[in-house]
């Protein structure tokens, strides 16, 4: 049964999805066994239909286009697309979000809509959460795309301008979502530079074929297909895309940051400054101001970029509000920011207004210059520029209304191909962190003894390292994954389905990578997922849970909960109820009744957190729309064929 998570009703195009799948199957039988030239001739005919005005989602284009993709996949990869994969592809072709559970085959599901929208010859952008997944999908699907007579390209992080332009000239271009946004900003910089030139220079450039329009990377924004769409449009939405530059040298005010750190280290909480209970604010007291300005020379240093006491405030925040391996890591002499909601490590982001430099001073690193922003745009606004926007995720439930409000995207849930065999075991509650770590180690040991693989999800890098130390002390072998998404991490995640394997990972490490069980692991009960603590939002928990029992495999999951967990501290009523359960000898902290009563309380707080984050993203978008803070002027949009 197809479920539409759309309060505005279910259009016929979604209610008739089974009939549309049947039409594709009928068309595939008619072309089955066709050679490559015949398939390409069919594609050319469909391209003519679309360019003459037929809609991509018209019955004829959907049926024959879907059949051509199915046949090409069969001939090139030796695989047959399942009905659920075709259903997801149709949802995307109609410009919606397919909620497809992990392990159901999203990579192949996205191929059909990419091919169909490529028929318009205006380019299709397939956006992934990171460069590794973009390269993986590109390498997997390029042979199929070329078998149909189309072209595919991939934007690699280190690609030169010419290579990027070549990738954009392809029918289908794969890249991490941010890459498309940054290249858009670069194009706007090119247009702005040209708009400021003299009329004679512009005319000469046109005659020579070097006009700005010929130097643009992108052909426009016809269609974007987003893998893990909630990650790209929701989780990353609070971080605007900023095209910036900085000199590769030490900051001119580096010595001031170091001096500020020394002063900050001597200041005493509650005497010189106050910290907010939730750790979000910091305020100097009069005694603190007096201590800071005791040295008049520092207060009047010519290299000051801001007031002297603001440097000290930055240093205090670095010491008291930014924790290493929780908010950032230090690698290769550089500070890398950790995404608080996902645990991912950002390679190319910095805090602004001097905070990044204050943290570099705290860690004793080379203090880099503050970056200068040349152009910026929110991710919400950038992706709203596309004529067609669609995507897939296994965790759209919980952000469906936001996707509808911000992007006008309905969410359609795709049914499982086979029923889930996942067992949810009773939640285990503990008084504190130490007890929880011991019990997790014991449970993992028991699983390993019966050859059942275990995947343990942690909230932060620091949490994963503490747990890893406990496993080392217990003499248990394990794999540790805590942030950097690359091929090695993907291989380790994929290997976590082997019998007796113990893997510790931050919640979303290796997202998008399939976990395959070996025979011994299947016989032992499949992958057992341990959620070491509830995340602030439900979607992250469900992403981790979804790694178990994929595609009809057996599997199990268990949550742990303590009085020290952040989500429990956020909700005093949960803390009071949990403490009574733990301290009362008449009640057990590990039974089904306990889990059933705790779950809705946790869900209520997670829903509050989700709404709070959604409001923050809404405010960010509203400010961006109000200020219209883009480089491109309305008159330059016609150069790229953008009509709004």
ABEGO torsion letter per residue (X at the ends): XBBBBBAAEBBAAAAAAAAAAAAAAAAAAAABGBBAAAAAAAAAAAAAAAAAGBBAABAAAAAAAAAAAAAAAAAAAGBBBBAAAAAAAAAAAAGBBBBBBBGAGAAAAAAAAAAAAAAAGAEBBBBBABAAAAAAAAAAAAAAAAAAGBBBBBBBAABBAAAAAAAAABABBBBBAAAAAAAAAAAAAAAAAAAABBAAAAAAAAAAGABAAAABABAEBABBBBBGAAAAAAAAAABBBBBBBBBBBBBAAAAAAAAAAAAAAABBBGAABBBBAAGABBBBBAAAAAAAAABAAAAABAABABBAAAAAAAAAAAAAABBBGAABBBBGGBBBBBBAAAGBBBAABBBBGGAAAAAAAAAGBBBBBBBBBABBBBAAAAAAABABBBEBBAAABGAAAAAAAAAGBBBBBBBBABBBABBBBBBBBBABAAAAAAAAAAAAAAAAAAGBBBBBBBABAAAAAAAAAAAAAAGBBBBBBAGBBBAAAAAAAAAAABBGBBBBBBAABGBGBBBBBBAAAAAAGEBBBBBABBBABAAAAAAAAAABGBGGBBEBBBBBBBAABAAAAABAAAAAAAAAAAABAABBABBAAAAAAAAAAAAAAAAAAAAAAAAAAAAAAAAAAAAGBBABBAAAAAAAGBBX
